[in-house]
Amino acid sequence: MIEELIWLIALSIITAILLVYHRTRDPLHPMIFIGPMMLYIYALVPFSVYKSGELLDLFPDAAALESALLFTLLSVTLFAAGCLRPRVSSRGPKQGGGSLTLSPLIRKRLAIVGSILGSIGLGVFLYRLALSGGLTQVYSRPKGGAASLVSGYFTVAPLLTIPATFLLFLSRHGQRPKASFVFLILALLSPHWVQGLLGGSRGPTFLAMGSLFLGWFIIGSRRPPLRAVLVVLVGTGILMMFLKAHRQELYVGAEEPVEFKGWREMLVPARGVKDHASIFSLGGIVAARHHGYCLWGKGIAVQLFVRAIPRQIWPNKYEDVGMSWMVTRPGSLGLSSPQWRQALGWEPNAGSAAGFVLSAFLEFGWGGLVLAYLLGWGYGALWRRSIMFGGIWSILYAEAFIVSVYLTTQGLISAWGYRFLYLAVPTVILWRVTVLPGGRDMPTPSIHPSVPEGNRA
């Protein structure tokens, strides 16, 4: 039954991808870029590990593994159903065609605010590098890492370069970008390129690639061809897997050359995958079920509200709410080493992370299926609004696009939600200040020039 469940997971995701493209003809629909990531994490890697025989070694209780796979199947199916739910009405307003323009004043405001916001993010990154001894010192070891600042808000400030680049791209809508503009964008995205390529970090690499890709189409206000989306997704995926496979070898001053691993070993690992997001997700579900462990939304509440309070104000915030493990034992899910070994016979590596499926189960048990549906619906709703209204919705959807890599590989709120909010909140505020002074609405460009006929309700 294990192999059959893995096949059903793959079939569900592939069917959703084909169905959504047949219905919308939109290569930027969320299932087009999230679907392949779910297929890889929740079907391809587990199938490879199963065929190698290691999956049953890691999960000797076949019934418990089947239950975890069943929850995964239902989660990805409901996520896809949620994505498919929002449709574009042919009677609704369609702002954001290629004929709409921005006034010179609005373009100037967007450029100024984008430049200021980007300068803050880039400046904090350079300051952290200088504080830690410079680029060579920071990335002279695997994974790198500059010194943390007085507040986490400052430490993650380089993320501000993402909305900054989208605002700058929008300021050039319909215009041919100059070489100086391209250089500015690459410079603003350098914190993510550097951390991605020298630190072997997949997330920042996806952020940089996605920002460049979507930004180009924000300038042109046209939908990219499916072939271009697939090439970018596949190329970025291979690069990310290369970085993960060779993370310990990628650093400044490495004496040994990078030994390129075989394609199969790099793309689809079969052994030694205990810390892989795919296996950790299944293991976390099995361990939580074994001990009847459920957070009942407490983890989400802590990440959204407690984490937002600076330590200078509340020094022992995690300890006071009984969630100290989030800092002292990340990746444990709040379970002790004996509990992990009792449930599985092994325990995950420190810092292990998985995607929304495990997070949903950990927070609400089988009720997490509702959360999976709502996540999919949220992406579908953002996609719909980016088509119907453009402007701020196109930027928010672009931000949701680039952080989607964290949805399947890391914590739901701790990684994906936190980053999306950090990008979206300043974007909305600055949009109100620069584009909608006095609250007046204004039609603005969208990366979707028209509503596909096949998608009209």
C-alpha positions in Angstrom: 0.0 0.0 0.0 3.0 2.3 0.6 4.0 2.4 -3.1 0.4 2.9 -4.2 0.0 5.9 -1.9 3.1 7.5 -3.3 1.8 7.0 -6.8 -1.5 8.5 -5.8 0.2 11.6 -4.4 2.1 12.0 -7.7 -1.1 11.4 -9.8 -3.0 14.0 -7.7 -0.4 16.7 -8.2 0.1 16.0 -11.9 -3.6 15.9 -12.6 -4.0 19.3 -10.8 -1.2 20.9 -12.8 -2.7 19.7 -16.1 -6.2 20.6 -15.2 -5.3 24.1 -14.1 -3.3 24.8 -17.3 -6.1 23.4 -19.4 -8.6 25.7 -17.6 -6.5 28.9 -17.4 -3.7 28.7 -20.0 -1.8 30.7 -17.5 1.8 29.6 -16.8 1.9 31.8 -13.7 -0.9 30.0 -11.9 0.3 28.9 -8.5 -0.1 25.2 -9.3 2.3 25.6 -12.2 5.2 26.5 -9.9 4.2 25.0 -6.5 2.9 21.7 -8.1 6.4 20.6 -9.3 7.9 21.4 -5.9 5.2 19.3 -4.1 5.7 16.5 -6.7 9.4 16.4 -5.9 9.2 16.7 -2.1 6.1 14.5 -1.5 6.3 11.9 -4.3 9.6 11.7 -6.2 12.0 11.6 -3.3 9.9 9.2 -1.1 9.5 6.9 -4.1 13.3 6.9 -4.7 13.9 6.2 -1.0 11.3 3.5 -1.1 12.8 1.7 -4.1 16.2 1.8 -2.4 14.8 -0.1 0.6 15.7 2.7 3.1 12.2 4.0 3.6 11.1 0.8 5.3 14.3 0.8 7.4 13.5 4.3 8.6 9.8 3.5 9.1 9.5 -0.1 10.3 5.8 0.4 11.3 4.2 0.2 7.8 0.8 1.2 9.1 2.1 4.4 10.7 3.9 5.3 7.4 0.8 4.6 5.4 -1.2 7.0 7.7 1.4 9.7 7.1 1.3 9.2 3.4 -2.5 9.3 3.4 -2.4 12.6 5.2 0.1 13.9 2.7 -2.1 12.7 -0.2 -5.1 14.5 1.2 -3.1 17.6 2.0 -1.7 18.1 -1.5 -5.1 17.3 -3.0 -6.9 19.8 -0.9 -4.2 22.4 -1.5 -4.7 21.9 -5.3 -8.5 22.1 -4.9 -8.1 25.4 -3.0 -5.9 26.8 -5.8 -8.5 25.8 -8.4 -11.4 27.3 -6.5 -10.9 31.1 -7.3 -11.9 31.9 -10.9 -11.8 35.0 -13.0 -15.2 36.5 -13.8 -15.7 37.9 -17.3 -18.0 40.5 -15.7 -15.4 41.7 -13.2 -13.2 44.7 -13.6 -10.0 44.0 -15.6 -7.5 46.6 -14.7 -3.9 46.2 -15.7 -3.8 45.7 -19.4 -0.8 46.6 -21.4 -2.5 49.8 -22.5 -2.7 51.3 -19.0 0.1 53.6 -18.1 1.6 55.2 -14.9 1.9 59.0 -14.7 5.5 60.4 -14.6 4.8 61.5 -11.0 3.8 58.0 -9.9 6.8 56.5 -11.7 9.1 58.9 -9.9 7.6 58.1 -6.5 7.9 54.3 -7.2 11.5 54.7 -8.2 12.4 56.9 -5.2 10.7 54.7 -2.6 12.1 51.5 -4.3 15.6 53.0 -4.2 15.3 54.0 -0.6 13.9 50.7 0.5 16.5 48.7 -1.5 19.3 50.9 -0.1 18.2 50.1 3.5 18.2 46.3 2.8 21.5 46.4 0.9 23.0 48.7 3.5 22.1 46.4 6.4 23.6 43.4 4.5 26.9 45.3 3.9 27.0 46.5 7.5 26.6 42.9 8.7 29.4 41.8 6.4 31.7 44.6 7.7 30.8 43.8 11.3 31.7 40.1 10.7 35.1 40.8 9.1 34.1 41.1 5.4 33.0 38.9 2.6 36.0 36.5 2.7 35.7 36.0 6.4 32.0 35.4 6.5 32.0 32.9 3.6 35.3 31.2 4.4 33.3 28.3 5.9 30.4 26.1 4.7 27.0 27.9 4.7 28.7 31.2 5.8 26.7 33.6 7.9 27.2 37.1 9.1 26.8 38.3 12.7 23.2 38.8 14.0 22.2 42.3 14.8 20.5 43.8 17.9 17.1 42.8 16.5 15.8 40.2 14.2 14.1 42.8 12.2 17.4 44.3 11.2 19.0 40.9 10.6 16.4 40.0 8.0 16.3 43.6 6.6 18.0 42.5 3.3 14.6 41.0 2.4 13.4 44.5 1.8 15.4 44.5 -1.4 12.7 42.2 -2.9 9.8 44.6 -2.7 12.2 47.3 -3.6 13.1 45.6 -6.9 9.4 45.0 -7.8 8.6 48.7 -7.1 11.6 49.7 -9.3 10.5 47.2 -12.1 7.0 48.7 -12.0 8.4 52.2 -12.3 9.9 51.1 -15.6 6.7 49.5 -16.8 6.4 49.7 -20.6 9.9 51.1 -21.0 13.1 49.6 -22.2 15.4 49.1 -19.2 18.8 50.8 -19.4 22.1 49.1 -18.4 22.3 51.3 -15.3 18.8 50.0 -14.2 19.9 46.4 -14.7 23.0 47.0 -12.7 20.9 48.6 -9.9 18.6 45.6 -9.8 21.5 43.1 -9.7 23.2 45.1 -6.9 20.0 45.2 -4.8 19.6 41.4 -5.2 23.3 40.8 -4.4 22.5 39.8 -0.7 20.5 36.9 -2.0 22.9 35.9 -4.8 25.9 36.0 -2.4 24.1 33.9 0.4 22.7 31.6 -2.2 25.9 30.9 -4.2 28.6 31.2 -1.5 26.5 30.0 1.4 24.9 27.1 -0.5 21.4 28.4 0.5 18.5 27.4 -1.8 15.9 29.9 -0.5 17.9 33.0 -1.3 18.8 31.6 -4.7 15.1 31.1 -5.5 14.3 34.6 -4.2 16.9 36.2 -6.5 16.0 34.1 -9.6 12.2 34.6 -9.1 12.6 38.4 -8.6 14.5 38.8 -11.8 12.1 36.6 -13.8 8.9 38.1 -12.6 10.3 41.7 -12.6 11.1 41.4 -16.3 7.4 40.6 -17.0 6.2 43.4 -14.7 8.1 45.8 -17.0 6.6 44.3 -20.1 3.1 43.7 -18.6 2.7 40.5 -20.5 2.3 36.9 -19.6 5.5 34.8 -20.0 5.3 31.7 -22.3 4.9 28.3 -20.6 8.3 27.2 -22.0 10.1 30.2 -20.3 8.4 29.4 -17.0 9.4 25.7 -17.2 13.0 26.5 -18.2 13.4 28.9 -15.3 11.8 26.5 -12.8 13.8 23.5 -14.0 17.1 25.4 -14.2 16.5 27.0 -10.8 15.6 23.6 -9.3 18.8 22.0 -10.6 20.8 24.9 -9.2 19.2 24.6 -5.8 19.8 20.9 -5.6 23.4 21.4 -6.7 23.8 23.9 -3.9 22.3 21.5 -1.3 24.4 18.6 -2.5 27.7 20.5 -2.4 27.0 22.9 0.5 30.0 21.7 2.5 32.3 22.3 -0.4 31.1 25.8 -1.4 33.0 28.5 0.5 35.7 31.1 -0.2 39.2 29.6 0.0 38.1 25.9 -0.3 41.2 23.9 -1.1 39.5 21.0 -2.7 37.6 21.4 -5.9 33.9 20.7 -6.0 33.5 17.0 -6.8 30.4 16.9 -9.0 28.1 14.1 -7.8 26.2 11.9 -10.1 23.0 13.4 -11.5 20.8 10.8 -9.9 22.4 11.2 -6.5 22.1 14.9 -6.7 18.6 15.2 -8.1 16.9 12.3 -6.4 18.7 11.1 -3.3 17.9 7.5 -2.3 20.0 7.0 0.8 21.2 9.0 3.8 18.1 11.2 3.6 17.0 11.3 7.2 17.4 15.1 7.2 15.6 15.6 3.9 12.4 17.6 4.0 10.5 14.6 2.5 11.5 12.1 5.1 11.4 14.6 8.0 7.8 15.4 7.0 6.7 11.8 7.2 8.8 11.2 10.3 7.2 14.2 12.1 3.7 13.0 11.3 4.5 9.5 12.6 6.1 10.7 15.8 3.3 13.2 16.5 0.6 10.5 16.0 2.6 8.1 18.1 2.6 10.4 21.1 -0.8 12.1 20.5 1.1 15.3 20.1 -0.6 18.4 18.8 0.0 22.1 19.2 -3.6 23.2 18.5 -2.5 26.3 16.7 -0.1 27.5 19.5 2.9 27.3 17.2 1.3 29.5 14.6 0.2 32.0 17.3 3.7 32.1 18.8 5.3 32.7 15.4 2.8 35.4 14.4 2.5 37.3 17.6 5.2 36.4 20.1 8.0 36.3 17.6 7.1 39.8 16.4 7.9 41.2 19.9 11.6 42.2 20.1 13.6 40.4 22.8 14.6 43.8 24.2 11.0 44.1 25.3 10.3 40.5 26.2 13.7 38.7 26.8 12.3 35.3 27.7 9.3 35.3 25.4 9.7 31.7 24.1 10.4 30.3 27.6 7.4 32.2 29.1 5.0 30.6 26.6 6.4 27.1 26.9 8.0 27.0 23.4 11.7 27.4 24.3 12.5 24.4 21.9 11.9 26.7 19.0 15.2 28.4 19.9 17.1 25.7 21.8 16.1 22.6 19.8 15.0 23.8 16.3 13.9 20.8 14.2 12.7 18.8 17.2 9.0 19.9 16.8 9.0 20.1 20.6 9.5 16.3 21.0 12.5 15.1 23.1 15.2 12.8 21.8 13.7 9.8 23.7 10.3 10.5 22.2 11.7 10.5 18.7 13.6 7.3 19.2 10.6 5.6 20.8 8.4 6.5 17.8 10.9 6.0 15.0 14.1 4.5 16.3 16.0 7.6 15.2 15.8 11.4 15.7 16.2 14.1 13.1 19.3 16.3 12.8 19.2 19.6 14.5 17.6 22.3 12.4 15.7 19.8 10.2 12.7 21.4 8.5 9.7 20.4 6.4 6.9 22.1 4.5 3.3 22.9 5.1 2.0 19.3 5.3 3.9 18.5 8.5 3.2 22.0 9.9 -0.5 21.6 9.3 -0.6 18.2 11.0 1.5 19.4 13.9 -0.8 22.3 14.5 -4.2 20.7 14.1 -3.8 17.0 13.5 -6.2 15.7 10.8 -7.9 19.1 11.1 -4.8 20.5 9.3 -6.4 19.4 6.1 -8.6 22.5 6.3 -5.5 24.6 6.6 -4.0 23.0 3.5 -7.1 23.9 1.6 -7.0 27.5 2.9 -3.4 27.8 1.9 -4.2 26.8 -1.7 -7.3 29.0 -1.8 -5.1 31.9 -0.6 -2.7 31.5 -3.5 -5.6 31.1 -5.9 -7.2 34.3 -4.6 -4.0 36.3 -4.9 -3.6 34.9 -8.5 -7.2 36.0 -9.3 -6.7 39.5 -8.0 -3.4 39.9 -9.8 -5.3 39.3 -13.0 -8.5 41.2 -12.3 -6.9 44.3 -10.6 -3.2 44.3 -11.3 -1.1 46.9 -9.5 -0.5 46.1 -5.8 -2.0 42.6 -6.3 0.5 41.8 -9.0 3.4 42.7 -6.7 1.9 40.8 -3.7 1.4 37.8 -6.0 5.0 38.1 -7.2 6.1 38.1 -3.6 4.0 35.0 -2.8 5.5 33.4 -5.9 9.1 33.8 -4.8 8.6 32.7 -1.1 6.7 29.6 -2.3 10.0 27.7 -2.1 9.7 27.8 1.7 6.1 26.4 1.6 7.2 22.9 0.8 10.7 22.8 2.3 10.5 24.7 5.6 8.2 25.8 8.3 4.8 27.1 7.4 4.8 30.2 9.5 8.4 30.3 10.7 9.9 30.5 7.2 7.1 31.0 4.6 4.6 33.1 6.4 7.1 35.2 8.2 8.9 36.1 5.0 5.7 36.8 3.1 4.5 39.2 5.8 7.9 40.9 5.9 7.6 41.5 2.2 3.9 42.2 1.9 3.3 44.6 4.8 5.9 47.3 3.7 4.7 46.8 0.1 1.1 47.6 1.0 2.1 50.6 3.2 4.4 52.1 0.6 1.8 51.5 -2.1 -0.7 53.5 -0.2 1.8 56.3 0.4 3.2 56.5 -3.2 0.5 55.3 -5.6 -2.7 56.0 -3.7 -2.2 59.3 -1.9 -5.5 60.2 -0.2 -6.8 56.7 -0.7 -7.8 57.3 -4.4 -7.8 54.2 -6.5 -5.8 54.1 -9.7 -5.6 51.4 -12.4 -2.1 50.1 -12.7 -0.3 47.6 -14.8 -0.5 43.9 -14.3 1.7 41.1 -15.6 -1.5 39.5 -16.9 -2.7 41.5 -19.9 -6.0 39.8 -20.3 -8.3 37.2 -18.9 -7.9 33.8 -20.7 -11.2 32.7 -22.3 -10.9 29.3 -20.8 -10.8 30.7 -17.3 -13.8 32.9 -17.4 -16.6 31.8 -15.1 
